[in-house]
Amino acid sequence: MITTVDVNEKQLAEAMRITGAKSKREAIALGLQELIDREKRRRIYALRGSAPDFEAAPRRRRPA
């Protein structure tokens, strides 16, 4: 999908330098993935303690 976006060139250059991205496309893809991952972690963290009566399923032990 082709989309035109106005991006700050200095920020993009720094992102490419820091991440080692070889192209602008790669740097933007890395940034978007990081944003998605961060939001997922935030949402999971927000659930912490929200089910006080929850009992975890028993874990299987590997035979020795």
N, C-alpha and C positions, 0 to 999 in steps of 0.2 A: 504494500500500500504506500503510495507516495503522498506525503503531507509536507506542506511548506511551514516552517517554524522559524521565528526570529529568535536566535540564540546569541547570548553575549559571547563574543569571540574569545575574550580573555579567559572567561570561565571554562569554555570548551577546551581551549588550549591547555589550561591547567589540569582539567580532568583527564585529558589524553596523556599528559606527562605523568601524572600521579598513578594512573591505572595501567599505563603501558598500552593503552588502546592504539591500534594501528590506523584507525579511521574515525571520522566523526560519527559515522553510523554505529560503530562498535562502542564508542564512548557514551552515546546517547542510550543505546540498548543496555549497557552496564548500569547507567544511572537509573533507568526505569526499573530494572530488575531489583536494584538496591532499594528503591522506594517501595516497591511491592513487598519485598521481604520484610522491610522495617514495619510496614503497616500490619502485616500478618503477625509479626512478633508482638506488636502493641496490642492487637486484638486478643491474642492468646493470653498475654500477660494480664489483660483486663478481666479475664475469666477466673483468674486465680482466686480461690476461696469462695466462688459463687455457688458451689454445690457441697455444703458442709456434711451432708449425709451420704455422700458418694463413697462407695467402697470399690477399690481397684480390683480388677479381675486377678485371680491367682496367677502367678507366673509359673511357667513350666521350667523344671530343672533338667538339664541335660544329664543323661546317664553317665556315670563315671567310667 
